[in-house]
């Protein structure tokens, strides 16, 4: 199993997530709105300490959380009815067994996002839906100033086109990425990970207050096996 970079940081991470939840554009709320209300089982990959999953449960979902960090799951277990200690690159679920799945801030943590999306497509049932919210690849990363650095101007550096892992960058600031680093996935590679996995996009939204949108949200579905396409029914963000 790959390195669990968040092990040893669970308490701090939980406090940091609670702090971010106070923002007007709180990631937890934005992800819950992207997914929308629903019933039945929702599998969250990279559930962390369970704060995002709690927001989904408030909308009617029954959430099973999966994470590679045992430390994170020790906290999530007290908040969720079901947690799974596993690696998103090799999901421990039967093929075509899940109808609703989501990820928040996963593409910058995993080593191979395209492999994760192939696994997502494998476990999704025909017509099943996936939602992903993460930092905007164009405006958050080692190649650009932090979005909160200025209200009028951000400086860019070389490196955007390079799909590399960055563990030490002054651009990260004092938050989560300064502790665990980030895997940079350029926008084209991010979108193609869905397409190459055989998924069909339903929505793409740019979110976040400030000079630039610092979050990117997408929803997609796995086509029906009879050739027909499932109409998107996830709630739209106003």
C-alpha positions, 0 to 999 in steps of 0.5 A: 500500500502506498505511503499514507502521507496524512498519518500522524496529522489527523488531529491537526488536519481535523482542526484545519478542516474545521477552520476551512469550513468557516469560510464563505466558500467552505469546501465542505459545503461546496462539495455537498452542493455539488453532489446534491441531496439523495438517498442510498449508499454514497462512497467517498474516496479519501474521506479523511476524518469524515467532515465532508461525509457528515455534510453528505449524510445531512443531505440524506445519503448513507456514506461509506468512507474510504481512506488510506490513512488509518489515523484519519479513519480513527476519527472518521469511524466515530462520525460514520457508520462505515469506513474502509481502510484501503488504497484508491488505486485498487478499490476493494469493491466489486465491479459495477457495484456502486451507484454513487461515489465522490471525492474531495481534494483527492487528485492532488493526493494520489500518485496516479489520478488516471488509475484512480479514475479507471478504478472508479469507472470499474466499480460504478454500475452503469448509470452510476455517478461520480462527483469530484471537487478539488483545487483548480489546476490552473490557479492553485499549485507550485506554478502560481502565487497562492490565490489569497496573496493578492486581490489584484495580481497573481504571479506565475512561474514555470512548471504548470505543464509538468505533472509532478509531485511537489513536497516543498513549495513556498507557494503552498503557504501554511496550510495542508499542502505545506505538510503533505505536499501535492501532486500537480495534475494539469487541467487537460490531464485531469479532464482526460482521466475521466474521459479515458476511464469511459465516463461522461461529463454532466457538469463542470463548475469553477468555484471559490471567492477571490481573484480567481476560482480556486476550486474546480468541481465536476460530475460525471456518469458511467454510460448505460450498457444499452447505449442510452445515457443517464440524464444528470440529476445532481442538484445544480449549484446556483 
